[in-house]
Amino acid sequence: MNRPTLPKEVAEAIESFRSRDISNEDIIKNALGLFDNYNEVIYLYTVDHFDEFITALVNGYEVEQTPEEKVREYYEGLKSSEDSLEIAGHDGSQFRQGWQSVEKTLDLLGIKIEGVNA
């Protein structure tokens, strides 16, 4: 069975509950808003994805990458491909152009991502 992918905020909320030894049953009650001090992040997620949430509690889950993490992974892949080709004595310029384009685009948009252009 595939493990569902949860938004980072939801995964962090689940881990926060688990670090306090809160049971799956009480996490579900929190998600349903049955407690006065329920976690709104989990509640909002379970409104549309309750079955997936239950599956995640029982079978585990993957944490969805943030957009910044996706860009960083793509950027690092381009740089790694360039390095591998150049070590092998080949031209890696197409990958260099790719990672430089990522940097330029982020700069034009005024976006800073640690490990890419910050």
Backbone atoms as SQL, in Angstrom:
CREATE TABLE atoms (id INTEGER PRIMARY KEY, chain TEXT, resi INTEGER, resn TEXT, atom TEXT, x REAL, y REAL, z REAL);
INSERT INTO atoms VALUES
  (1, 'A', 1, 'MET', 'N', 0.841, -1.188, 0.000),
  (2, 'A', 1, 'MET', 'CA', 0.000, 0.000, 0.000),
  (3, 'A', 1, 'MET', 'C', 0.882, 1.246, 0.000),
  (4, 'A', 2, 'ASN', 'N', 0.558, 2.199, -0.854),
  (5, 'A', 2, 'ASN', 'CA', 1.305, 3.453, -0.895),
  (6, 'A', 2, 'ASN', 'C', 0.976, 4.308, 0.318),
  (7, 'A', 3, 'ARG', 'N', 2.019, 4.920, 0.829),
  (8, 'A', 3, 'ARG', 'CA', 1.817, 5.827, 1.958),
  (9, 'A', 3, 'ARG', 'C', 1.422, 7.192, 1.405),
  (10, 'A', 4, 'PRO', 'N', 0.426, 7.826, 2.000),
  (11, 'A', 4, 'PRO', 'CA', 0.011, 9.133, 1.513),
  (12, 'A', 4, 'PRO', 'C', 1.087, 10.201, 1.753),
  (13, 'A', 5, 'THR', 'N', 1.018, 11.237, 0.972),
  (14, 'A', 5, 'THR', 'CA', 1.909, 12.382, 1.138),
  (15, 'A', 5, 'THR', 'C', 1.110, 13.505, 1.775),
  (16, 'A', 6, 'LEU', 'N', 1.606, 13.980, 2.906),
  (17, 'A', 6, 'LEU', 'CA', 0.917, 15.041, 3.654),
  (18, 'A', 6, 'LEU', 'C', 1.666, 16.350, 3.527),
  (19, 'A', 7, 'PRO', 'N', 0.933, 17.466, 3.568),
  (20, 'A', 7, 'PRO', 'CA', 1.608, 18.758, 3.633),
  (21, 'A', 7, 'PRO', 'C', 2.502, 18.826, 4.870),
  (22, 'A', 8, 'LYS', 'N', 3.593, 19.539, 4.762),
  (23, 'A', 8, 'LYS', 'CA', 4.576, 19.627, 5.837),
  (24, 'A', 8, 'LYS', 'C', 3.947, 20.066, 7.160),
  (25, 'A', 9, 'GLU', 'N', 3.029, 21.035, 7.107),
  (26, 'A', 9, 'GLU', 'CA', 2.405, 21.556, 8.318),
  (27, 'A', 9, 'GLU', 'C', 1.579, 20.490, 9.022),
  (28, 'A', 10, 'VAL', 'N', 0.899, 19.648, 8.255),
  (29, 'A', 10, 'VAL', 'CA', 0.079, 18.586, 8.834),
  (30, 'A', 10, 'VAL', 'C', 0.984, 17.530, 9.465),
  (31, 'A', 11, 'ALA', 'N', 2.049, 17.156, 8.755),
  (32, 'A', 11, 'ALA', 'CA', 2.997, 16.174, 9.291),
  (33, 'A', 11, 'ALA', 'C', 3.621, 16.688, 10.590),
  (34, 'A', 12, 'GLU', 'N', 3.981, 17.963, 10.629),
  (35, 'A', 12, 'GLU', 'CA', 4.558, 18.545, 11.846),
  (36, 'A', 12, 'GLU', 'C', 3.552, 18.522, 12.993),
  (37, 'A', 13, 'ALA', 'N', 2.290, 18.785, 12.699),
  (38, 'A', 13, 'ALA', 'CA', 1.260, 18.760, 13.743),
  (39, 'A', 13, 'ALA', 'C', 1.091, 17.339, 14.283),
  (40, 'A', 14, 'ILE', 'N', 1.083, 16.350, 13.397),
  (41, 'A', 14, 'ILE', 'CA', 0.972, 14.954, 13.846),
  (42, 'A', 14, 'ILE', 'C', 2.166, 14.603, 14.731),
  (43, 'A', 15, 'GLU', 'N', 3.357, 14.966, 14.303),
  (44, 'A', 15, 'GLU', 'CA', 4.560, 14.661, 15.089),
  (45, 'A', 15, 'GLU', 'C', 4.536, 15.364, 16.438),
  (46, 'A', 16, 'SER', 'N', 3.976, 16.569, 16.475),
  (47, 'A', 16, 'SER', 'CA', 3.847, 17.284, 17.738),
  (48, 'A', 16, 'SER', 'C', 2.938, 16.515, 18.696),
  (49, 'A', 17, 'PHE', 'N', 1.815, 16.023, 18.183),
  (50, 'A', 17, 'PHE', 'CA', 0.924, 15.210, 19.012),
  (51, 'A', 17, 'PHE', 'C', 1.632, 13.947, 19.479),
  (52, 'A', 18, 'ARG', 'N', 2.289, 13.275, 18.562),
  (53, 'A', 18, 'ARG', 'CA', 2.945, 12.005, 18.901),
  (54, 'A', 18, 'ARG', 'C', 4.072, 12.196, 19.911),
  (55, 'A', 19, 'SER', 'N', 4.759, 13.339, 19.834),
  (56, 'A', 19, 'SER', 'CA', 5.846, 13.586, 20.790),
  (57, 'A', 19, 'SER', 'C', 5.312, 13.751, 22.210),
  (58, 'A', 20, 'ARG', 'N', 4.019, 14.021, 22.323),
  (59, 'A', 20, 'ARG', 'CA', 3.370, 14.138, 23.635),
  (60, 'A', 20, 'ARG', 'C', 2.577, 12.886, 23.979),
  (61, 'A', 21, 'ASP', 'N', 2.866, 11.795, 23.253),
  (62, 'A', 21, 'ASP', 'CA', 2.214, 10.492, 23.480),
  (63, 'A', 21, 'ASP', 'C', 0.696, 10.564, 23.345),
  (64, 'A', 22, 'ILE', 'N', 0.225, 11.381, 22.417),
  (65, 'A', 22, 'ILE', 'CA', -1.215, 11.465, 22.162),
  (66, 'A', 22, 'ILE', 'C', -1.580, 10.359, 21.171),
  (67, 'A', 23, 'SER', 'N', -2.601, 9.608, 21.476),
  (68, 'A', 23, 'SER', 'CA', -3.002, 8.450, 20.665),
  (69, 'A', 23, 'SER', 'C', -3.592, 8.879, 19.333),
  (70, 'A', 24, 'ASN', 'N', -3.607, 7.921, 18.387),
  (71, 'A', 24, 'ASN', 'CA', -4.254, 8.189, 17.099),
  (72, 'A', 24, 'ASN', 'C', -5.709, 8.577, 17.291),
  (73, 'A', 25, 'GLU', 'N', -6.373, 7.938, 18.239),
  (74, 'A', 25, 'GLU', 'CA', -7.775, 8.256, 18.505),
  (75, 'A', 25, 'GLU', 'C', -7.930, 9.726, 18.896),
  (76, 'A', 26, 'ASP', 'N', -7.065, 10.206, 19.783),
  (77, 'A', 26, 'ASP', 'CA', -7.168, 11.603, 20.202),
  (78, 'A', 26, 'ASP', 'C', -6.699, 12.563, 19.102),
  (79, 'A', 27, 'ILE', 'N', -5.765, 12.124, 18.271),
  (80, 'A', 27, 'ILE', 'CA', -5.370, 12.958, 17.120),
  (81, 'A', 27, 'ILE', 'C', -6.573, 13.110, 16.194),
  (82, 'A', 28, 'ILE', 'N', -7.307, 12.029, 15.969),
  (83, 'A', 28, 'ILE', 'CA', -8.502, 12.085, 15.124),
  (84, 'A', 28, 'ILE', 'C', -9.557, 12.992, 15.753),
  (85, 'A', 29, 'LYS', 'N', -9.738, 12.887, 17.049),
  (86, 'A', 29, 'LYS', 'CA', -10.705, 13.761, 17.731),
  (87, 'A', 29, 'LYS', 'C', -10.296, 15.230, 17.583),
  (88, 'A', 30, 'ASN', 'N', -8.993, 15.494, 17.668),
  (89, 'A', 30, 'ASN', 'CA', -8.511, 16.855, 17.434),
  (90, 'A', 30, 'ASN', 'C', -8.827, 17.289, 16.014),
  (91, 'A', 31, 'ALA', 'N', -8.594, 16.378, 15.059),
  (92, 'A', 31, 'ALA', 'CA', -8.826, 16.690, 13.653),
  (93, 'A', 31, 'ALA', 'C', -10.303, 17.001, 13.384),
  (94, 'A', 32, 'LEU', 'N', -11.165, 16.362, 14.131),
  (95, 'A', 32, 'LEU', 'CA', -12.598, 16.592, 13.953),
  (96, 'A', 32, 'LEU', 'C', -13.095, 17.801, 14.731),
  (97, 'A', 33, 'GLY', 'N', -12.205, 18.417, 15.494),
  (98, 'A', 33, 'GLY', 'CA', -12.595, 19.594, 16.271),
  (99, 'A', 33, 'GLY', 'C', -13.397, 19.241, 17.505),
  (100, 'A', 34, 'LEU', 'N', -13.237, 18.029, 18.023),
  (101, 'A', 34, 'LEU', 'CA', -14.019, 17.602, 19.181),
  (102, 'A', 34, 'LEU', 'C', -13.442, 18.086, 20.510),
  (103, 'A', 35, 'PHE', 'N', -12.255, 18.631, 20.490),
  (104, 'A', 35, 'PHE', 'CA', -11.652, 19.192, 21.697),
  (105, 'A', 35, 'PHE', 'C', -11.665, 20.707, 21.585),
  (106, 'A', 36, 'ASP', 'N', -11.675, 21.370, 22.709),
  (107, 'A', 36, 'ASP', 'CA', -11.701, 22.836, 22.705),
  (108, 'A', 36, 'ASP', 'C', -10.445, 23.440, 22.085),
  (109, 'A', 37, 'ASN', 'N', -9.316, 22.793, 22.287),
  (110, 'A', 37, 'ASN', 'CA', -8.058, 23.363, 21.777),
  (111, 'A', 37, 'ASN', 'C', -7.508, 22.502, 20.642),
  (112, 'A', 38, 'TYR', 'N', -8.365, 22.224, 19.654),
  (113, 'A', 38, 'TYR', 'CA', -7.944, 21.388, 18.535),
  (114, 'A', 38, 'TYR', 'C', -6.937, 22.118, 17.646),
  (115, 'A', 39, 'ASN', 'N', -6.229, 21.322, 16.841),
  (116, 'A', 39, 'ASN', 'CA', -5.226, 21.870, 15.940),
  (117, 'A', 39, 'ASN', 'C', -5.887, 22.223, 14.615),
  (118, 'A', 40, 'GLU', 'N', -5.971, 23.502, 14.307),
  (119, 'A', 40, 'GLU', 'CA', -6.672, 23.970, 13.118),
  (120, 'A', 40, 'GLU', 'C', -6.039, 23.472, 11.825),
  (121, 'A', 41, 'VAL', 'N', -4.709, 23.309, 11.803),
  (122, 'A', 41, 'VAL', 'CA', -4.022, 22.822, 10.597),
  (123, 'A', 41, 'VAL', 'C', -4.548, 21.436, 10.224),
  (124, 'A', 42, 'ILE', 'N', -4.627, 20.567, 11.214),
  (125, 'A', 42, 'ILE', 'CA', -5.122, 19.214, 10.949),
  (126, 'A', 42, 'ILE', 'C', -6.605, 19.255, 10.596),
  (127, 'A', 43, 'TYR', 'N', -7.373, 20.062, 11.292),
  (128, 'A', 43, 'TYR', 'CA', -8.808, 20.159, 11.013),
  (129, 'A', 43, 'TYR', 'C', -9.053, 20.573, 9.562),
  (130, 'A', 44, 'LEU', 'N', -8.369, 21.616, 9.123),
  (131, 'A', 44, 'LEU', 'CA', -8.576, 22.108, 7.758),
  (132, 'A', 44, 'LEU', 'C', -8.172, 21.063, 6.724),
  (133, 'A', 45, 'TYR', 'N', -7.111, 20.322, 7.008),
  (134, 'A', 45, 'TYR', 'CA', -6.677, 19.277, 6.082),
  (135, 'A', 45, 'TYR', 'C', -7.685, 18.134, 6.014),
  (136, 'A', 46, 'THR', 'N', -8.193, 17.708, 7.162),
  (137, 'A', 46, 'THR', 'CA', -9.080, 16.548, 7.189),
  (138, 'A', 46, 'THR', 'C', -10.468, 16.843, 6.636),
  (139, 'A', 47, 'VAL', 'N', -10.820, 18.103, 6.522),
  (140, 'A', 47, 'VAL', 'CA', -12.121, 18.438, 5.937),
  (141, 'A', 47, 'VAL', 'C', -12.232, 17.826, 4.539),
  (142, 'A', 48, 'ASP', 'N', -11.161, 17.901, 3.756),
  (143, 'A', 48, 'ASP', 'CA', -11.180, 17.387, 2.392),
  (144, 'A', 48, 'ASP', 'C', -10.476, 16.043, 2.222),
  (145, 'A', 49, 'HIS', 'N', -9.690, 15.618, 3.210),
  (146, 'A', 49, 'HIS', 'CA', -8.834, 14.442, 3.029),
  (147, 'A', 49, 'HIS', 'C', -8.891, 13.486, 4.224),
  (148, 'A', 50, 'PHE', 'N', -10.057, 13.280, 4.780),
  (149, 'A', 50, 'PHE', 'CA', -10.140, 12.495, 6.009),
  (150, 'A', 50, 'PHE', 'C', -9.630, 11.064, 5.833),
  (151, 'A', 51, 'ASP', 'N', -10.046, 10.369, 4.766),
  (152, 'A', 51, 'ASP', 'CA', -9.606, 8.982, 4.561),
  (153, 'A', 51, 'ASP', 'C', -8.093, 8.898, 4.427),
  (154, 'A', 52, 'GLU', 'N', -7.515, 9.833, 3.700),
  (155, 'A', 52, 'GLU', 'CA', -6.064, 9.863, 3.539),
  (156, 'A', 52, 'GLU', 'C', -5.380, 10.125, 4.884),
  (157, 'A', 53, 'PHE', 'N', -5.969, 10.968, 5.698),
  (158, 'A', 53, 'PHE', 'CA', -5.431, 11.283, 7.016),
  (159, 'A', 53, 'PHE', 'C', -5.414, 10.037, 7.904),
  (160, 'A', 54, 'ILE', 'N', -6.505, 9.289, 7.900),
  (161, 'A', 54, 'ILE', 'CA', -6.587, 8.058, 8.694),
  (162, 'A', 54, 'ILE', 'C', -5.543, 7.058, 8.209),
  (163, 'A', 55, 'THR', 'N', -5.428, 6.904, 6.901),
  (164, 'A', 55, 'THR', 'CA', -4.422, 6.001, 6.330),
  (165, 'A', 55, 'THR', 'C', -3.025, 6.419, 6.768),
  (166, 'A', 56, 'ALA', 'N', -2.754, 7.712, 6.774),
  (167, 'A', 56, 'ALA', 'CA', -1.439, 8.212, 7.180),
  (168, 'A', 56, 'ALA', 'C', -1.143, 7.887, 8.638),
  (169, 'A', 57, 'LEU', 'N', -2.141, 8.028, 9.500),
  (170, 'A', 57, 'LEU', 'CA', -1.931, 7.722, 10.921),
  (171, 'A', 57, 'LEU', 'C', -1.616, 6.247, 11.128),
  (172, 'A', 58, 'VAL', 'N', -2.275, 5.392, 10.372),
  (173, 'A', 58, 'VAL', 'CA', -2.121, 3.956, 10.562),
  (174, 'A', 58, 'VAL', 'C', -0.882, 3.412, 9.841),
  (175, 'A', 59, 'ASN', 'N', -0.674, 3.817, 8.585),
  (176, 'A', 59, 'ASN', 'CA', 0.371, 3.220, 7.747),
  (177, 'A', 59, 'ASN', 'C', 1.624, 4.072, 7.593),
  (178, 'A', 60, 'GLY', 'N', 1.607, 5.277, 8.134),
  (179, 'A', 60, 'GLY', 'CA', 2.735, 6.183, 7.937),
  (180, 'A', 60, 'GLY', 'C', 2.500, 7.069, 6.730),
  (181, 'A', 61, 'TYR', 'N', 3.403, 7.995, 6.499),
  (182, 'A', 61, 'TYR', 'CA', 3.198, 8.981, 5.436),
  (183, 'A', 61, 'TYR', 'C', 4.539, 9.542, 4.983),
  (184, 'A', 62, 'GLU', 'N', 4.494, 10.163, 3.834),
  (185, 'A', 62, 'GLU', 'CA', 5.616, 10.935, 3.309),
  (186, 'A', 62, 'GLU', 'C', 5.267, 12.402, 3.522),
  (187, 'A', 63, 'VAL', 'N', 6.291, 13.222, 3.643),
  (188, 'A', 63, 'VAL', 'CA', 6.061, 14.659, 3.815),
  (189, 'A', 63, 'VAL', 'C', 6.259, 15.341, 2.467),
  (190, 'A', 64, 'GLU', 'N', 5.258, 16.097, 2.068),
  (191, 'A', 64, 'GLU', 'CA', 5.306, 16.817, 0.799),
  (192, 'A', 64, 'GLU', 'C', 6.406, 17.871, 0.835),
  (193, 'A', 65, 'GLN', 'N', 7.168, 17.955, -0.246),
  (194, 'A', 65, 'GLN', 'CA', 8.203, 18.979, -0.317),
  (195, 'A', 65, 'GLN', 'C', 7.565, 20.349, -0.507),
  (196, 'A', 66, 'THR', 'N', 8.190, 21.351, 0.089),
  (197, 'A', 66, 'THR', 'CA', 7.753, 22.718, -0.140),
  (198, 'A', 66, 'THR', 'C', 8.190, 23.126, -1.548),
  (199, 'A', 67, 'PRO', 'N', 7.592, 24.162, -2.120),
  (200, 'A', 67, 'PRO', 'CA', 8.047, 24.625, -3.437),
  (201, 'A', 67, 'PRO', 'C', 9.547, 24.958, -3.430),
  (202, 'A', 68, 'GLU', 'N', 10.034, 25.548, -2.340),
  (203, 'A', 68, 'GLU', 'CA', 11.459, 25.880, -2.253),
  (204, 'A', 68, 'GLU', 'C', 12.319, 24.621, -2.283),
  (205, 'A', 69, 'GLU', 'N', 11.879, 23.581, -1.583),
  (206, 'A', 69, 'GLU', 'CA', 12.631, 22.324, -1.588),
  (207, 'A', 69, 'GLU', 'C', 12.647, 21.689, -2.974),
  (208, 'A', 70, 'LYS', 'N', 11.534, 21.787, -3.693),
  (209, 'A', 70, 'LYS', 'CA', 11.472, 21.245, -5.051),
  (210, 'A', 70, 'LYS', 'C', 12.436, 21.985, -5.972),
  (211, 'A', 71, 'VAL', 'N', 12.475, 23.317, -5.877),
  (212, 'A', 71, 'VAL', 'CA', 13.394, 24.102, -6.701),
  (213, 'A', 71, 'VAL', 'C', 14.836, 23.763, -6.340),
  (214, 'A', 72, 'ARG', 'N', 15.143, 23.669, -5.040),
  (215, 'A', 72, 'ARG', 'CA', 16.510, 23.348, -4.603),
  (216, 'A', 72, 'ARG', 'C', 16.939, 21.976, -5.130),
  (217, 'A', 73, 'GLU', 'N', 16.050, 20.995, -5.060),
  (218, 'A', 73, 'GLU', 'CA', 16.369, 19.649, -5.549),
  (219, 'A', 73, 'GLU', 'C', 16.631, 19.664, -7.061),
  (220, 'A', 74, 'TYR', 'N', 15.810, 20.387, -7.806),
  (221, 'A', 74, 'TYR', 'CA', 15.990, 20.508, -9.248),
  (222, 'A', 74, 'TYR', 'C', 17.325, 21.187, -9.565),
  (223, 'A', 75, 'TYR', 'N', 17.600, 22.272, -8.878),
  (224, 'A', 75, 'TYR', 'CA', 18.833, 23.034, -9.058),
  (225, 'A', 75, 'TYR', 'C', 20.060, 22.167, -8.753),
  (226, 'A', 76, 'GLU', 'N', 20.023, 21.461, -7.639),
  (227, 'A', 76, 'GLU', 'CA', 21.147, 20.600, -7.261),
  (228, 'A', 76, 'GLU', 'C', 21.341, 19.471, -8.266),
  (229, 'A', 77, 'GLY', 'N', 20.245, 18.966, -8.833),
  (230, 'A', 77, 'GLY', 'CA', 20.343, 17.935, -9.863),
  (231, 'A', 77, 'GLY', 'C', 21.041, 18.441, -11.108),
  (232, 'A', 78, 'LEU', 'N', 20.726, 19.669, -11.500),
  (233, 'A', 78, 'LEU', 'CA', 21.388, 20.267, -12.667),
  (234, 'A', 78, 'LEU', 'C', 22.884, 20.438, -12.410),
  (235, 'A', 79, 'LYS', 'N', 23.231, 20.953, -11.244),
  (236, 'A', 79, 'LYS', 'CA', 24.648, 21.153, -10.925),
  (237, 'A', 79, 'LYS', 'C', 25.388, 19.814, -10.854),
  (238, 'A', 80, 'SER', 'N', 24.756, 18.815, -10.278),
  (239, 'A', 80, 'SER', 'CA', 25.360, 17.496, -10.168),
  (240, 'A', 80, 'SER', 'C', 25.582, 16.876, -11.547),
  (241, 'A', 81, 'SER', 'N', 24.604, 17.030, -12.434),
  (242, 'A', 81, 'SER', 'CA', 24.740, 16.501, -13.798),
  (243, 'A', 81, 'SER', 'C', 25.880, 17.187, -14.538),
  (244, 'A', 82, 'GLU', 'N', 25.988, 18.504, -14.377),
  (245, 'A', 82, 'GLU', 'CA', 27.095, 19.237, -15.003),
  (246, 'A', 82, 'GLU', 'C', 28.434, 18.710, -14.493),
  (247, 'A', 83, 'ASP', 'N', 28.552, 18.580, -13.176),
  (248, 'A', 83, 'ASP', 'CA', 29.799, 18.101, -12.576),
  (249, 'A', 83, 'ASP', 'C', 30.159, 16.700, -13.070),
  (250, 'A', 84, 'SER', 'N', 29.173, 15.811, -13.130),
  (251, 'A', 84, 'SER', 'CA', 29.426, 14.429, -13.568),
  (252, 'A', 84, 'SER', 'C', 29.932, 14.393, -15.001),
  (253, 'A', 85, 'LEU', 'N', 29.322, 15.171, -15.878),
  (254, 'A', 85, 'LEU', 'CA', 29.773, 15.198, -17.269),
  (255, 'A', 85, 'LEU', 'C', 31.178, 15.761, -17.397),
  (256, 'A', 86, 'GLU', 'N', 31.451, 16.829, -16.670),
  (257, 'A', 86, 'GLU', 'CA', 32.763, 17.455, -16.782),
  (258, 'A', 86, 'GLU', 'C', 33.860, 16.573, -16.188),
  (259, 'A', 87, 'ILE', 'N', 33.560, 15.846, -15.130),
  (260, 'A', 87, 'ILE', 'CA', 34.526, 14.904, -14.559),
  (261, 'A', 87, 'ILE', 'C', 34.849, 13.813, -15.575),
  (262, 'A', 88, 'ALA', 'N', 33.828, 13.411, -16.355),
  (263, 'A', 88, 'ALA', 'CA', 34.008, 12.372, -17.369),
  (264, 'A', 88, 'ALA', 'C', 34.631, 12.930, -18.649),
  (265, 'A', 89, 'GLY', 'N', 34.960, 14.227, -18.658),
  (266, 'A', 89, 'GLY', 'CA', 35.601, 14.825, -19.819),
  (267, 'A', 89, 'GLY', 'C', 34.645, 15.288, -20.904),
  (268, 'A', 90, 'HIS', 'N', 33.367, 15.462, -20.561),
  (269, 'A', 90, 'HIS', 'CA', 32.368, 15.913, -21.527),
  (270, 'A', 90, 'HIS', 'C', 31.918, 17.330, -21.194),
  (271, 'A', 91, 'ASP', 'N', 31.230, 17.930, -22.128),
  (272, 'A', 91, 'ASP', 'CA', 30.725, 19.291, -21.945),
  (273, 'A', 91, 'ASP', 'C', 29.411, 19.251, -21.163),
  (274, 'A', 92, 'GLY', 'N', 29.354, 19.939, -20.056),
  (275, 'A', 92, 'GLY', 'CA', 28.134, 19.985, -19.255),
  (276, 'A', 92, 'GLY', 'C', 27.430, 21.329, -19.348),
  (277, 'A', 93, 'SER', 'N', 27.692, 22.051, -20.446),
  (278, 'A', 93, 'SER', 'CA', 27.188, 23.430, -20.547),
  (279, 'A', 93, 'SER', 'C', 25.662, 23.517, -20.531),
  (280, 'A', 94, 'GLN', 'N', 24.956, 22.496, -21.062),
  (281, 'A', 94, 'GLN', 'CA', 23.493, 22.568, -21.066),
  (282, 'A', 94, 'GLN', 'C', 22.951, 22.570, -19.638),
  (283, 'A', 95, 'PHE', 'N', 23.618, 21.839, -18.739),
  (284, 'A', 95, 'PHE', 'CA', 23.188, 21.825, -17.339),
  (285, 'A', 95, 'PHE', 'C', 23.586, 23.121, -16.636),
  (286, 'A', 96, 'ARG', 'N', 24.747, 23.670, -16.997),
  (287, 'A', 96, 'ARG', 'CA', 25.171, 24.952, -16.447),
  (288, 'A', 96, 'ARG', 'C', 24.164, 26.032, -16.814),
  (289, 'A', 97, 'GLN', 'N', 23.742, 26.034, -18.084),
  (290, 'A', 97, 'GLN', 'CA', 22.735, 27.007, -18.522),
  (291, 'A', 97, 'GLN', 'C', 21.434, 26.822, -17.741),
  (292, 'A', 98, 'GLY', 'N', 21.107, 25.575, -17.432),
  (293, 'A', 98, 'GLY', 'CA', 19.885, 25.303, -16.674),
  (294, 'A', 98, 'GLY', 'C', 19.938, 25.875, -15.275),
  (295, 'A', 99, 'TRP', 'N', 21.025, 25.582, -14.509),
  (296, 'A', 99, 'TRP', 'CA', 21.064, 26.095, -13.133),
  (297, 'A', 99, 'TRP', 'C', 21.250, 27.604, -13.095),
  (298, 'A', 100, 'GLN', 'N', 21.953, 28.148, -14.101),
  (299, 'A', 100, 'GLN', 'CA', 22.080, 29.605, -14.155),
  (300, 'A', 100, 'GLN', 'C', 20.725, 30.258, -14.447),
  (301, 'A', 101, 'SER', 'N', 19.917, 29.604, -15.268),
  (302, 'A', 101, 'SER', 'CA', 18.574, 30.119, -15.562),
  (303, 'A', 101, 'SER', 'C', 17.694, 30.095, -14.313),
  (304, 'A', 102, 'VAL', 'N', 17.837, 29.052, -13.504),
  (305, 'A', 102, 'VAL', 'CA', 17.078, 28.981, -12.250),
  (306, 'A', 102, 'VAL', 'C', 17.469, 30.163, -11.361),
  (307, 'A', 103, 'GLU', 'N', 18.766, 30.397, -11.203),
  (308, 'A', 103, 'GLU', 'CA', 19.236, 31.519, -10.382),
  (309, 'A', 103, 'GLU', 'C', 18.698, 32.850, -10.896),
  (310, 'A', 104, 'LYS', 'N', 18.809, 33.070, -12.218),
  (311, 'A', 104, 'LYS', 'CA', 18.381, 34.344, -12.816),
  (312, 'A', 104, 'LYS', 'C', 16.871, 34.545, -12.637),
  (313, 'A', 105, 'THR', 'N', 16.097, 33.491, -12.851),
  (314, 'A', 105, 'THR', 'CA', 14.642, 33.591, -12.705),
  (315, 'A', 105, 'THR', 'C', 14.265, 33.972, -11.277),
  (316, 'A', 106, 'LEU', 'N', 14.879, 33.295, -10.305),
  (317, 'A', 106, 'LEU', 'CA', 14.594, 33.619, -8.904),
  (318, 'A', 106, 'LEU', 'C', 14.982, 35.056, -8.582),
  (319, 'A', 107, 'ASP', 'N', 16.136, 35.484, -9.076),
  (320, 'A', 107, 'ASP', 'CA', 16.571, 36.867, -8.841),
  (321, 'A', 107, 'ASP', 'C', 15.596, 37.864, -9.460),
  (322, 'A', 108, 'LEU', 'N', 15.135, 37.596, -10.684),
  (323, 'A', 108, 'LEU', 'CA', 14.177, 38.492, -11.330),
  (324, 'A', 108, 'LEU', 'C', 12.858, 38.575, -10.565),
  (325, 'A', 109, 'LEU', 'N', 12.482, 37.461, -9.945),
  (326, 'A', 109, 'LEU', 'CA', 11.234, 37.426, -9.175),
  (327, 'A', 109, 'LEU', 'C', 11.418, 37.935, -7.743),
  (328, 'A', 110, 'GLY', 'N', 12.665, 38.188, -7.360),
  (329, 'A', 110, 'GLY', 'CA', 12.940, 38.659, -6.008),
  (330, 'A', 110, 'GLY', 'C', 12.770, 37.575, -4.960),
  (331, 'A', 111, 'ILE', 'N', 12.988, 36.321, -5.352),
  (332, 'A', 111, 'ILE', 'CA', 12.836, 35.187, -4.453),
  (333, 'A', 111, 'ILE', 'C', 14.216, 34.665, -4.073),
  (334, 'A', 112, 'LYS', 'N', 14.437, 34.470, -2.787),
  (335, 'A', 112, 'LYS', 'CA', 15.710, 33.915, -2.307),
  (336, 'A', 112, 'LYS', 'C', 15.429, 32.524, -1.733),
  (337, 'A', 113, 'ILE', 'N', 16.219, 31.547, -2.179),
  (338, 'A', 113, 'ILE', 'CA', 16.114, 30.184, -1.679),
  (339, 'A', 113, 'ILE', 'C', 17.483, 29.746, -1.211),
  (340, 'A', 114, 'GLU', 'N', 17.562, 29.386, 0.064),
  (341, 'A', 114, 'GLU', 'CA', 18.810, 28.923, 0.646),
  (342, 'A', 114, 'GLU', 'C', 19.352, 27.746, -0.161),
  (343, 'A', 115, 'GLY', 'N', 20.637, 27.821, -0.509),
  (344, 'A', 115, 'GLY', 'CA', 21.270, 26.755, -1.263),
  (345, 'A', 115, 'GLY', 'C', 21.137, 26.916, -2.766),
  (346, 'A', 116, 'VAL', 'N', 20.406, 27.932, -3.192),
  (347, 'A', 116, 'VAL', 'CA', 20.259, 28.193, -4.627),
  (348, 'A', 116, 'VAL', 'C', 20.820, 29.571, -4.945),
  (349, 'A', 117, 'ASN', 'N', 20.179, 30.599, -4.410),
  (350, 'A', 117, 'ASN', 'CA', 20.636, 31.959, -4.688),
  (351, 'A', 117, 'ASN', 'C', 20.699, 32.813, -3.411),
  (352, 'A', 118, 'ALA', 'N', 20.712, 32.144, -2.279),
  (353, 'A', 118, 'ALA', 'CA', 20.802, 32.886, -1.013),
  (354, 'A', 118, 'ALA', 'C', 21.847, 32.267, -0.125);
